[in-house]
Amino acid sequence: MNFGFNDEQELLRSTARKFFDNECPSTTVRALMEDSSGMTPELWKKLAEQGWLGLIAPEEHGGMALGIVDLVVLLEEMGRAVVPGPFFSTVLLGGLALLEAGSDAQKKTWLPKLCSGEARATLAWMEPSAEMGAAGITLQAAAKGSGFTLSGTKLFVQDAHTADVIVVAARTASGQNPEEGISLFLVPTGTPGLTVTLLPTMDQTRKLCEVTLTNVSLAGEAIMGAPGAGWKPLARVIDRATVGLCAEMCGGAQKVLDMTVEYAKIRQAFGRPIGSYQGVKHRAADMLVDVENSKSITYYAAWAMDEGVPEGPLAVSMAKAYVSDAYRRVSGAGIQLHGGIGFTWEHDLHLYFKRAKGSEFTFGDATWHRERVAQLVNL
Amino acid sequence: MELQGPYAQLGRGSTWAVDGGVWQHSFLRSRANSIEGGTTEIQKNIIGERVLGLPKG
């Protein structure tokens, strides 16, 4: 068994590092976070040209047919550059939902457009209850003739305001088991009755929306897979997206560590570099431990997803529980070790600090995932 | 912030933000509190040396 990245993955990493250094420096990140779309058409086109919008899509639909481990390499680099915009929502949320649950016709219609950058997608599953599990999905989908009528509110939906299609998780039946009766629907954003409202976020590099459906009429072919069988594919999407998020967080944490160590070597206080003081040295070492552990557990979870091993969901929750805390600690320590300059607007550290805090609460926080770990090991 | 769960992501000006996003603002502000006016580390040095009488580094 080989635990390292292969040559192609190392090449992807160095290519992505250079690409984002050139195409998305922090001046661009700051411009994009002020912009409501969070992306420029030029940068989106370049991401498509690299093939990255279709990294994990099958070749027959215009993708590169790579795995979650490969995607993790790219996402680490995106997190390192705090890249804003709908890459994550298109590739890991809407795109993955299509891959996991879409019919052949639905894949044929949407995946080539997602891969080419022509269309953007996202996934709406959480509701105002903010409940992560299946019981949180209460939005009603009533059968009407050969189609469905959907009504309800979705919250924390990434990039719905710039998406062309939203995968909506809804309830077609209610019973004892909340995991039964959930169905996924493909809803184009122009559909009458669908309202999208952009919500101001603490981490401005991540755009979240409220999505309201008021008697939205859908044809029968809008449903993805068998009615009521949507939870399994949805849970698979969420697990994979969570690993992807952990990878972004690892990349961001590594960058904060790099910036901090660099600064500790040159910044002088009382006649010597601050890195020569034990108070700084020990904290920097703690940061390294956090970063390395985060990467190890994330790579393991990514491998577990690609291999489909039974402990996959456990690995995902172990990763998110750890990385949520670690990135928050590392980004906070980075600011502390920089001192006064660390919390100025001009310095980039606040971009990472806010991304860390926002990501902590995305797809379940550390507490939620620790509970899931406990459940999965039958504690 | 932890009690808010996913709502912790929402900031000032969002209709869904808890207490109008004041907790998010305070959270971000608090990151500077352990630096400005003498960092936590400097305060601990002072306590160690002046209060506890430990030798100077």
Interface residues (C-beta under 8 A of the other chain):
Chain A: M126 P128 A130 L155 F156 T197 L199 P200 T201 M202 D203 Q204 R206 L208 E210 Y277 G279 V280 G332 I335 Q336 G339 G340 G342 F343 H350 F353 K354 K357 G358 E360 F361 T362 D365 T367 W368
Chain B: M1 E2 Q4 G5 P6 Y7 A8 Q9 L10 G11 R12 G13 S14 T15 W16 A17 G21 Q24 F27 L28 R31 A32 S34 I35 E36 T39 T40 E41 K44 N45 G57
